[in-house]
Amino acid sequence: MAHGCLLVILPAMPAASRQRPAPAIGWGAWLLRAAVLTVAFAGSDVLSSLTSAPGSGIAGIWVPGGVALAGLLLGGISLWPAIVVGGLAAAPAYGVIGASTVPVVLANAAAVLVAAWAIRRLGTDLRLGRIGDVARFLLGAAAGAVPLGAAGVAALLALGPVETDPTGSVVSLWILSTITGFVVVGGAACVLWCRRRDAVPVRRLVEVLGLLVITAALAFAVFVDEWSGLTLVLLLVASVVAARGGPRAAALASTLVFSFAAIAVLDGGGPFGGDSVTGRSLTYQTAVLVMAVGMQGLGALGSREPGATPGTPGAGLAIGLLVAGGLALGLAEGVVTPEVIQLVPKPQVTLIGLLMGLVVVVGAVAGTGPTGHVEALRAARGRWWALGAIAGIALFGAEELFLMALANTGTTRAIVLASLAPVILLIVAMARRQVPVTATVLGSIVVVMLGFYAITPGQGWVDGLASPGMWLGLASSVSTAVLLLALFECRRTAGTGPTLLVAFSVAAVCAVVLCAALGVLPGPDVWGREGVMGGILYVAIIGTLVPMVLATWAVPVLGAAWVALFEVLAPPIAVMAAIAWGESGLGQWQAAGIVLLLVGMALGARSHAGVHGEGASAR
């Protein structure tokens, strides 16, 4: 959901999955490994320099980070000096040698070192056979790339001189390309190496190889021959090959997409618009990173290993997921979605996003075996089907109404209005006498409302009552509340898969009907528009599919109101994201509003206990 249930995957770290320290190696073996890593890093860095503008010092596609990360994870963290030596050797290829060279090389090496340390410290199994391991790998990669990537680009900009694009684009590209290299190249190398001795039945091997050939052909058609209308087909086939073939097939598929998409970036073709490699690469990094993480997650589902999928979460873990999800979703709402609706009409954004979510769900079901899901759907009773349809209609309403509000009022106010679901659910609970009317309950509502008001100063709330944007945002909140209640009731008797299939199918049908009625059904040309590929993938997967998957997974444990409660994180995150991108400053009222929202959420945590029921879900 563009503003839906704030969740992101971060399952608990099982002690059994923690990596043992790498055994000590002799100097001879260390020197040999270090030499190999130095040559591999320097060689890939020279190749990456071909994607940089003359004199910029910034690679549009940065492969060596993944090479280095795999080297440290597989060969030992003690090999880190090889990254420094390789980076210094490759630096002249960028044509920018000066005071910034050493700090940038050191920052890059530190990013790899911190990422490798974090991935091991989190207990990540490098075979990536569980959803939790995929999440931990991504988290560890971000732990190194974000702070030290920012330090590296700061050193380059401060100590240049270099010719660069606007600072916001440079920072975004530097961090995104680092994470993408870590996850796609480094993750694929780790999986393929650690699973090199895994046996595969001949029949499954032939099936997966055939699907990989089709994936390569589709990737070539989409990114090189510019048949952008095949994007959804590529996504479906990649989902199936990842789920059917497991982590190794997912790694190979993501590498194929990464490679073919890179050709489009360098040649200026395909769905990546922009006059420079930097501009095109921003869309490229977003699209490839989202697809790679999604495919590796589906590969974990298809591994069929014990614990591949997370079980019913505990309350503490689910709350942690809500908090983490607020960070990702706030970024989507504050930065990505407003940009996307400038490129694609609103009904088309909703339809494409829902179709992409449905395609991935279908691919996951097809890959992991549809028999159980089909049996569950056959056993479902009329009431369950009605609730599933209601969830689908509410999902469509929450998405489209939010985008309409975004187009009719300010970004921050639209997000605020669309985040009122927890207040609505709490009022409903008091009306149904599920929650007593106490000072804490009323105080949480008042404080949250004051925070919402303060975070949008000068927006003219009273005058805005006559604005369509105001009512569209409120309607979006109501839709989100209905969606959460319907999901909670559906999960009493059925699992996540059937619920998602029905909800996304109904929502997609609603979007098709709306687009057909308005005469704006999207055509293949939509994917060729500048920036659409990365933005739509981010909004569809991060802003729609992931929140729905996790809400459906967690809502039986926490209840609808608890899940909705953390929507109050979206507005402050969106405000801070806009500040980080240089689009606005933080005023005193906005700072006070952020504090009030956090206080209101803390009060609401006490008042929401037991709202709308809690209990174990069907699995």
VMD Tcl script that draws the C-alpha trace (Angstrom):
set ca {
  {0.00 0.00 0.00}
  {1.32 3.41 -0.85}
  {0.52 4.41 2.71}
  {-0.53 1.06 4.10}
  {0.55 -1.13 6.99}
  {4.06 -0.17 7.92}
  {6.06 -3.37 7.85}
  {9.35 -4.69 6.59}
  {10.87 -8.15 6.92}
  {13.41 -8.52 9.72}
  {12.81 -11.93 11.31}
  {14.49 -12.91 14.54}
  {18.07 -14.11 14.35}
  {18.15 -17.83 15.17}
  {21.23 -18.76 17.14}
  {21.71 -21.87 14.99}
  {22.22 -19.75 11.86}
  {25.09 -17.68 13.23}
  {28.28 -17.98 11.23}
  {31.28 -19.50 12.93}
  {34.45 -17.40 12.83}
  {36.58 -18.17 9.78}
  {39.58 -20.36 10.65}
  {42.98 -18.69 10.78}
  {45.04 -19.01 7.59}
  {48.78 -18.88 6.99}
  {50.59 -15.94 5.42}
  {51.04 -17.75 2.11}
  {47.35 -18.51 1.75}
  {46.46 -14.99 2.92}
  {48.73 -13.36 0.35}
  {47.33 -15.54 -2.43}
  {43.73 -14.70 -1.50}
  {44.58 -11.02 -1.08}
  {46.26 -10.92 -4.50}
  {43.24 -12.52 -6.17}
  {40.84 -10.13 -4.43}
  {43.03 -7.11 -5.31}
  {43.08 -8.01 -9.00}
  {39.34 -8.82 -9.06}
  {38.43 -5.59 -7.27}
  {40.73 -3.37 -9.36}
  {39.61 -5.00 -12.62}
  {35.91 -4.62 -11.86}
  {36.51 -1.06 -10.66}
  {38.18 -0.17 -13.96}
  {35.18 -1.63 -15.82}
  {32.82 0.35 -13.58}
  {34.75 3.54 -14.40}
  {33.45 3.21 -17.96}
  {30.01 4.09 -16.59}
  {31.14 7.41 -15.13}
  {30.99 10.80 -16.80}
  {34.41 12.30 -17.62}
  {35.88 13.90 -14.54}
  {32.99 12.93 -12.24}
  {34.65 10.16 -10.24}
  {31.24 8.53 -9.72}
  {30.39 5.21 -11.38}
  {26.85 4.85 -12.64}
  {27.15 1.11 -12.08}
  {29.51 0.04 -9.27}
  {30.29 -3.70 -9.42}
  {33.49 -3.93 -7.29}
  {31.61 -3.44 -4.03}
  {29.88 -6.79 -4.51}
  {33.16 -8.45 -5.53}
  {34.86 -7.12 -2.40}
  {31.98 -8.06 -0.09}
  {31.91 -11.63 -1.39}
  {35.68 -11.77 -0.98}
  {35.55 -10.75 2.69}
  {32.60 -12.99 3.50}
  {34.02 -16.06 1.78}
  {37.75 -15.51 2.22}
  {37.88 -13.76 5.57}
  {37.47 -10.18 6.79}
  {41.24 -9.98 7.29}
  {41.55 -9.55 3.50}
  {40.32 -5.94 3.72}
  {43.72 -4.36 2.82}
  {43.28 -5.85 -0.66}
  {40.31 -3.52 -1.21}
  {42.40 -0.46 -0.37}
  {45.23 -1.53 -2.68}
  {42.80 -2.42 -5.49}
  {40.94 0.86 -5.09}
  {44.12 2.92 -5.26}
  {45.28 0.96 -8.31}
  {41.99 1.59 -10.14}
  {41.62 5.26 -9.13}
  {43.38 6.71 -12.23}
  {40.72 5.10 -14.43}
  {38.21 7.68 -13.16}
  {40.41 10.58 -14.26}
  {40.10 12.27 -10.85}
  {43.31 12.06 -8.84}
  {43.70 14.53 -6.01}
  {43.09 15.17 -2.34}
  {39.86 13.16 -2.40}
  {41.38 9.94 -3.77}
  {42.61 8.38 -0.54}
  {39.57 9.37 1.59}
  {37.19 8.00 -1.07}
  {39.09 4.72 -1.38}
  {39.20 4.35 2.41}
  {35.48 5.12 2.70}
  {34.68 2.49 0.05}
  {36.85 -0.09 1.83}
  {35.27 0.78 5.18}
  {31.77 0.38 3.69}
  {32.63 -3.15 2.52}
  {34.29 -3.99 5.83}
  {31.36 -2.76 7.91}
  {28.85 -4.55 5.65}
  {30.76 -7.83 5.91}
  {31.02 -7.48 9.70}
  {27.33 -6.62 10.05}
  {26.19 -9.51 7.83}
  {28.20 -11.98 9.91}
  {27.26 -10.34 13.21}
  {23.57 -10.70 12.34}
  {24.09 -14.44 11.93}
  {23.33 -14.55 8.22}
  {23.53 -17.93 6.54}
  {25.19 -17.09 3.20}
  {23.23 -19.85 1.48}
  {20.21 -17.48 1.75}
  {17.76 -20.34 2.18}
  {15.46 -18.42 4.51}
  {13.57 -15.17 4.25}
  {15.33 -14.00 7.39}
  {18.77 -14.51 5.86}
  {17.82 -12.44 2.81}
  {16.62 -9.66 5.10}
  {19.76 -9.82 7.25}
  {22.00 -9.70 4.18}
  {20.17 -6.60 2.93}
  {20.29 -4.96 6.37}
  {24.02 -5.64 6.72}
  {24.69 -4.27 3.24}
  {22.78 -1.09 4.08}
  {24.63 -0.76 7.40}
  {27.88 -0.38 5.49}
  {26.68 1.42 2.38}
  {24.54 4.19 3.86}
  {26.79 5.93 6.40}
  {30.12 5.23 4.74}
  {28.78 5.80 1.25}
  {27.64 9.23 2.42}
  {31.11 9.82 3.88}
  {32.74 8.83 0.59}
  {30.63 11.12 -1.57}
  {31.08 13.93 0.97}
  {34.85 13.57 0.65}
  {34.62 13.59 -3.14}
  {32.43 16.69 -3.22}
  {34.45 18.53 -0.57}
  {37.94 17.70 -1.80}
  {37.23 17.46 -5.59}
  {37.20 19.29 -7.85}
  {34.78 17.15 -9.85}
  {31.99 17.77 -12.31}
  {28.83 16.23 -10.92}
  {25.08 16.26 -11.17}
  {23.02 17.90 -8.38}
  {24.15 16.83 -4.92}
  {20.95 14.92 -4.11}
  {21.32 12.76 -7.22}
  {24.99 12.13 -6.49}
  {24.36 11.01 -2.90}
  {21.40 8.84 -3.91}
  {23.33 7.20 -6.76}
  {26.43 6.57 -4.66}
  {24.51 4.84 -1.87}
  {22.08 2.98 -4.16}
  {24.82 1.67 -6.46}
  {26.82 0.49 -3.45}
  {23.88 -1.42 -1.96}
  {22.94 -2.85 -5.36}
  {26.50 -4.09 -5.92}
  {26.57 -5.61 -2.45}
  {23.22 -7.39 -2.80}
  {23.21 -8.44 -6.47}
  {26.87 -9.22 -7.15}
  {27.99 -10.05 -3.61}
  {24.84 -11.96 -2.71}
  {24.87 -13.99 -5.92}
  {28.56 -14.87 -5.50}
  {28.02 -16.03 -1.91}
  {24.97 -18.15 -2.77}
  {26.55 -19.80 -5.80}
  {29.79 -20.57 -3.95}
  {28.17 -21.86 -0.77}
  {25.72 -24.04 -2.73}
  {28.16 -25.28 -5.36}
  {27.89 -28.88 -4.11}
  {24.09 -28.96 -3.68}
  {22.54 -31.74 -5.73}
  {19.62 -30.91 -8.04}
  {17.28 -33.52 -9.59}
  {17.74 -33.74 -13.36}
  {14.11 -32.87 -14.05}
  {14.27 -29.76 -11.88}
  {17.62 -28.78 -13.40}
  {16.22 -28.93 -16.94}
  {13.15 -26.93 -15.86}
  {15.21 -24.21 -14.18}
  {17.69 -23.94 -17.05}
  {14.82 -23.53 -19.49}
  {13.28 -20.80 -17.34}
  {16.65 -19.04 -17.06}
  {16.97 -19.03 -20.86}
  {13.50 -17.47 -21.10}
  {14.48 -14.92 -18.42}
  {17.59 -13.96 -20.40}
  {15.58 -13.61 -23.61}
  {12.97 -11.44 -21.91}
  {15.62 -9.30 -20.21}
  {17.30 -8.77 -23.59}
  {13.97 -7.85 -25.18}
  {13.01 -5.41 -22.40}
  {16.32 -3.69 -21.78}
  {18.16 -3.95 -25.10}
  {15.50 -4.18 -27.81}
  {13.22 -1.88 -25.77}
  {10.12 -4.10 -25.80}
  {9.05 -2.44 -22.58}
  {5.56 -3.97 -22.70}
  {7.11 -7.32 -21.71}
  {8.19 -6.00 -18.30}
  {5.35 -7.71 -16.42}
  {6.07 -10.96 -18.26}
  {9.73 -10.71 -17.26}
  {8.71 -10.14 -13.66}
  {6.40 -13.18 -13.72}
  {8.98 -15.51 -15.25}
  {11.69 -14.27 -12.88}
  {9.36 -14.89 -9.93}
  {8.63 -18.43 -11.09}
  {12.27 -19.30 -11.80}
  {13.32 -17.98 -8.37}
  {10.61 -19.85 -6.48}
  {11.00 -23.08 -8.50}
  {14.78 -23.12 -8.56}
  {15.57 -21.80 -5.10}
  {18.37 -19.44 -4.05}
  {20.84 -20.40 -6.79}
  {18.32 -19.86 -9.58}
  {17.28 -16.57 -7.95}
  {20.92 -15.44 -7.87}
  {21.42 -16.30 -11.53}
  {18.16 -14.65 -12.58}
  {18.94 -11.43 -10.68}
  {22.44 -11.36 -12.22}
  {20.95 -11.73 -15.72}
  {18.56 -8.83 -15.11}
  {21.39 -6.75 -13.60}
  {23.63 -7.36 -16.65}
  {21.09 -6.75 -19.40}
  {19.70 -3.68 -17.65}
  {23.23 -2.27 -17.43}
  {23.42 -2.32 -21.23}
  {20.38 -0.06 -21.40}
  {21.98 2.36 -18.94}
  {25.20 2.62 -20.92}
  {23.52 2.87 -24.32}
  {20.82 5.28 -23.20}
  {18.03 2.95 -24.34}
  {15.42 0.86 -22.61}
  {13.17 2.15 -19.85}
  {15.85 4.27 -18.17}
  {15.50 7.89 -19.20}
  {17.88 10.76 -18.62}
  {20.59 12.66 -20.45}
  {23.44 11.17 -18.40}
  {24.51 7.82 -17.06}
  {23.98 9.23 -13.57}
  {20.35 10.12 -14.28}
  {19.58 6.80 -15.97}
  {21.43 4.84 -13.31}
  {19.25 6.18 -10.50}
  {16.24 4.45 -12.05}
  {18.35 1.41 -12.89}
  {19.65 0.95 -9.33}
  {16.16 1.23 -7.84}
  {14.61 -1.23 -10.30}
  {17.36 -3.83 -10.16}
  {17.74 -3.69 -6.38}
  {14.01 -4.17 -5.76}
  {13.82 -7.03 -8.28}
  {16.97 -8.72 -6.93}
  {15.83 -8.65 -3.31}
  {12.38 -9.88 -4.34}
  {13.79 -12.73 -6.42}
  {16.17 -13.79 -3.65}
  {13.25 -13.75 -1.20}
  {11.22 -15.96 -3.53}
  {14.28 -18.17 -3.89}
  {14.30 -18.62 -0.13}
  {10.64 -19.63 -0.26}
  {11.52 -22.16 -2.96}
  {14.47 -23.61 -1.04}
  {12.10 -25.84 0.94}
  {14.56 -25.79 3.83}
  {13.47 -25.89 7.50}
  {12.59 -22.39 8.60}
  {12.64 -21.03 5.03}
  {9.52 -19.02 5.77}
  {8.97 -17.20 9.07}
  {6.33 -18.66 11.34}
  {3.79 -16.71 13.34}
  {5.72 -13.79 14.85}
  {5.78 -12.84 18.48}
  {4.35 -9.49 19.48}
  {7.76 -7.93 20.11}
  {9.12 -8.99 16.73}
  {6.02 -7.80 14.90}
  {6.29 -4.38 16.57}
  {9.92 -4.19 15.44}
  {8.80 -4.95 11.90}
  {6.27 -2.14 12.05}
  {8.88 0.38 13.12}
  {11.36 -0.67 10.44}
  {8.63 -0.65 7.81}
  {7.75 2.92 8.68}
  {11.20 4.03 7.56}
  {10.94 2.42 4.09}
  {7.34 3.42 3.52}
  {7.85 7.00 4.64}
  {10.61 7.30 2.04}
  {8.27 5.90 -0.63}
  {5.52 8.34 0.29}
  {7.69 11.41 0.72}
  {9.98 11.07 -2.30}
  {9.18 8.29 -4.78}
  {5.39 8.35 -5.15}
  {5.10 12.12 -5.76}
  {7.65 11.73 -8.56}
  {5.90 8.74 -10.12}
  {2.50 10.41 -10.42}
  {4.16 13.17 -12.42}
  {5.15 10.55 -15.00}
  {2.13 8.24 -15.12}
  {-1.59 9.09 -14.64}
  {-2.97 8.04 -11.24}
  {-5.28 5.18 -12.32}
  {-2.44 3.71 -14.33}
  {-0.05 3.90 -11.36}
  {-2.57 2.02 -9.21}
  {-3.28 -0.59 -11.88}
  {0.36 -1.27 -12.73}
  {1.30 -1.46 -9.05}
  {-1.50 -3.90 -8.23}
  {-0.77 -6.01 -11.31}
  {2.91 -6.22 -10.40}
  {1.99 -7.31 -6.89}
  {-0.43 -9.91 -8.24}
  {2.17 -11.20 -10.72}
  {4.72 -11.77 -7.94}
  {2.12 -13.47 -5.72}
  {1.10 -15.78 -8.58}
  {4.76 -16.50 -9.33}
  {5.44 -17.37 -5.70}
  {2.41 -19.65 -5.50}
  {3.32 -21.34 -8.79}
  {6.92 -21.74 -7.72}
  {6.34 -23.14 -4.25}
  {3.47 -25.43 -5.23}
  {-0.12 -24.24 -5.68}
  {-1.83 -27.39 -4.40}
  {-2.18 -26.27 -0.79}
  {-3.42 -22.83 -1.79}
  {-6.00 -24.26 -4.19}
  {-7.29 -26.63 -1.52}
  {-7.56 -23.74 0.93}
  {-9.56 -21.71 -1.58}
  {-11.88 -24.65 -2.23}
  {-12.48 -25.09 1.49}
  {-13.19 -21.41 2.06}
  {-16.80 -20.55 2.85}
  {-18.97 -17.78 1.49}
  {-18.25 -15.41 4.36}
  {-14.49 -15.74 3.80}
  {-14.85 -15.01 0.08}
  {-16.97 -11.94 0.85}
  {-14.35 -10.66 3.30}
  {-11.60 -11.33 0.75}
  {-13.50 -9.29 -1.83}
  {-13.97 -6.48 0.68}
  {-10.22 -6.55 1.40}
  {-9.49 -6.28 -2.32}
  {-11.88 -3.35 -2.82}
  {-10.43 -1.63 0.25}
  {-6.87 -2.19 -1.02}
  {-7.75 -0.58 -4.33}
  {-9.51 2.29 -2.54}
  {-6.61 2.92 -0.18}
  {-4.15 3.06 -3.09}
  {-6.12 5.16 -5.57}
  {-7.62 7.56 -3.03}
  {-4.18 8.27 -1.59}
  {-2.78 9.09 -5.04}
  {-5.77 11.32 -5.76}
  {-5.25 13.12 -2.45}
  {-1.57 13.51 -3.28}
  {-2.48 15.20 -6.55}
  {-5.06 17.51 -4.94}
  {-3.23 18.68 -1.85}
  {0.29 19.00 -0.49}
  {2.41 15.87 -0.18}
  {2.81 16.07 3.59}
  {-0.86 16.77 4.25}
  {-1.93 13.93 1.94}
  {0.30 11.53 3.87}
  {-1.01 12.81 7.18}
  {-4.63 12.40 6.12}
  {-3.99 8.93 4.76}
  {-2.35 7.90 8.06}
  {-5.44 8.36 10.25}
  {-6.42 4.67 10.18}
  {-5.26 4.02 13.79}
  {-7.44 6.86 15.08}
  {-10.41 5.56 13.08}
  {-9.96 2.02 14.38}
  {-9.63 3.22 17.97}
  {-12.83 5.25 17.69}
  {-14.59 2.20 16.21}
  {-13.29 0.06 19.07}
  {-14.63 2.53 21.65}
  {-17.99 2.65 19.87}
  {-18.15 -1.16 19.98}
  {-17.05 -1.09 23.64}
  {-13.99 -3.18 22.90}
  {-11.85 -0.49 24.49}
  {-12.88 1.49 27.56}
  {-13.06 5.26 27.21}
  {-10.15 6.24 29.44}
  {-7.88 9.24 29.72}
  {-5.07 7.30 28.05}
  {-7.21 6.37 25.06}
  {-8.55 9.88 24.57}
  {-5.13 11.37 25.25}
  {-3.49 9.25 22.56}
  {-6.06 10.41 20.00}
  {-5.68 14.07 20.96}
  {-1.88 13.99 20.96}
  {-1.73 12.22 17.58}
  {-4.17 14.71 16.06}
  {-2.15 17.63 17.43}
  {0.98 16.09 15.97}
  {-0.71 15.72 12.58}
  {-1.80 19.34 12.72}
  {1.62 20.65 13.76}
  {3.50 18.72 11.08}
  {1.64 20.56 8.32}
  {1.85 24.22 9.38}
  {0.32 26.82 7.14}
  {-1.67 24.23 5.19}
  {-5.00 25.86 6.02}
  {-6.72 22.91 7.69}
  {-9.95 24.75 8.39}
  {-10.17 26.22 4.91}
  {-9.15 22.84 3.54}
  {-12.37 21.22 4.74}
  {-13.88 22.28 1.43}
  {-10.93 20.85 -0.52}
  {-11.41 17.54 -2.38}
  {-7.90 16.54 -1.34}
  {-8.90 16.65 2.34}
  {-11.79 14.25 1.90}
  {-9.89 11.99 -0.47}
  {-7.15 11.58 2.14}
  {-9.67 10.81 4.87}
  {-11.41 8.30 2.60}
  {-8.05 6.63 2.04}
  {-7.63 6.23 5.80}
  {-11.10 4.68 6.07}
  {-10.20 2.25 3.28}
  {-7.02 1.25 5.10}
  {-8.98 0.64 8.31}
  {-11.51 -1.54 6.45}
  {-8.67 -3.41 4.75}
  {-7.00 -4.26 8.05}
  {-10.25 -5.43 9.63}
  {-11.02 -7.61 6.59}
  {-7.53 -9.10 6.60}
  {-7.84 -9.90 10.28}
  {-11.11 -11.75 9.76}
  {-9.82 -13.59 6.65}
  {-6.76 -14.82 8.51}
  {-8.87 -16.44 11.19}
  {-9.58 -19.31 8.81}
  {-7.10 -19.16 5.91}
  {-3.40 -18.65 5.29}
  {-1.48 -15.76 3.80}
  {-1.32 -17.09 0.23}
  {-5.05 -17.49 -0.47}
  {-5.83 -14.17 1.20}
  {-3.30 -12.30 -0.92}
  {-4.43 -13.99 -4.13}
  {-8.03 -12.96 -3.64}
  {-7.29 -9.46 -2.35}
  {-4.88 -8.56 -5.14}
  {-7.09 -10.12 -7.82}
  {-10.15 -8.14 -6.75}
  {-8.12 -4.94 -6.36}
  {-6.59 -5.36 -9.83}
  {-10.04 -5.93 -11.38}
  {-11.28 -2.71 -9.74}
  {-8.30 -0.82 -11.17}
  {-8.89 -2.26 -14.66}
  {-12.56 -1.23 -14.54}
  {-11.64 2.33 -13.50}
  {-8.96 2.70 -16.18}
  {-11.30 1.26 -18.83}
  {-14.10 3.61 -17.79}
  {-11.74 6.58 -18.08}
  {-10.21 5.28 -21.32}
  {-6.66 5.30 -19.93}
  {-5.66 1.63 -19.87}
  {-1.82 1.63 -19.81}
  {-0.02 0.52 -22.96}
  {3.50 -0.80 -23.52}
  {4.78 2.75 -23.97}
  {4.28 3.46 -20.26}
  {7.42 1.50 -19.38}
  {9.53 3.54 -21.76}
  {8.89 6.81 -19.97}
  {11.79 8.31 -18.08}
  {12.07 7.09 -14.50}
  {8.96 4.89 -14.59}
  {10.66 1.51 -14.23}
  {12.43 2.21 -10.96}
  {9.67 4.33 -9.45}
  {6.84 1.95 -10.27}
  {8.80 -1.07 -9.03}
  {9.54 0.72 -5.75}
  {5.96 1.85 -5.24}
  {4.50 -1.51 -6.32}
  {6.83 -3.77 -4.34}
  {7.96 -1.67 -1.35}
  {4.81 0.43 -1.12}
  {2.17 -2.17 -1.97}
  {3.22 -5.83 -2.01}
  {5.57 -5.99 0.98}
  {3.21 -4.12 3.36}
  {0.31 -6.34 2.26}
  {2.31 -9.55 2.71}
  {3.50 -8.57 6.14}
  {0.21 -7.11 7.29}
  {-1.52 -10.33 6.28}
  {1.16 -12.26 8.15}
  {1.17 -10.18 11.34}
  {-2.39 -8.87 11.74}
  {-3.75 -12.05 13.41}
  {-1.13 -11.68 16.13}
  {-1.32 -7.96 16.81}
  {-4.84 -7.10 15.72}
  {-5.87 -4.55 13.12}
  {-5.50 -1.49 15.35}
  {-1.97 -2.36 16.46}
  {-0.84 -2.77 12.85}
  {-2.47 0.51 11.86}
  {-0.99 2.34 14.84}
  {2.44 2.57 13.28}
  {1.13 4.50 10.30}
  {1.83 7.59 12.35}
  {5.51 7.04 11.57}
  {4.96 7.78 7.87}
  {4.45 11.57 8.07}
  {7.60 12.39 10.09}
  {9.69 10.03 7.96}
  {8.29 11.66 4.80}
  {9.13 15.13 6.17}
  {12.68 14.09 7.05}
  {13.11 12.40 3.66}
  {12.04 15.61 1.91}
  {14.57 17.54 4.03}
  {17.34 15.06 3.17}
  {16.60 15.50 -0.53}
  {16.79 19.25 -0.14}
  {13.13 19.83 -0.93}
  {12.25 21.60 2.31}
  {13.52 22.62 5.72}
  {12.38 21.53 9.17}
  {10.39 24.21 10.95}
  {9.79 24.45 14.68}
  {6.16 23.36 14.34}
  {7.12 20.36 12.27}
  {9.73 19.32 14.83}
  {7.10 19.63 17.56}
  {4.66 17.63 15.42}
  {7.16 14.76 15.06}
  {7.62 14.65 18.84}
  {3.86 14.70 19.41}
  {3.31 11.86 16.97}
  {5.88 9.71 18.72}
  {4.35 10.51 22.12}
  {0.88 9.75 20.77}
  {2.11 6.44 19.39}
  {3.56 5.53 22.78}
  {0.25 6.33 24.47}
  {-1.60 4.42 21.78}
  {0.56 1.38 22.41}
  {-1.10 1.06 25.81}
  {-4.61 1.78 24.64}
  {-4.52 -0.52 21.59}
  {-3.84 -3.72 23.52}
  {-6.51 -6.25 22.66}
  {-8.30 -4.01 20.16}
  {-10.27 -6.06 17.59}
  {-9.01 -9.26 19.11}
  {-5.70 -11.07 18.97}
  {-4.70 -14.66 18.64}
  {-2.90 -17.25 16.58}
  {-3.58 -17.29 12.89}
  {-4.17 -20.04 10.39}
  {-0.88 -20.78 8.67}
}
mol new
graphics top color blue
foreach p $ca { graphics top sphere $p radius 0.5 }
foreach p [lrange $ca 0 end-1] q [lrange $ca 1 end] { graphics top cylinder $p $q radius 0.2 }
display resetview
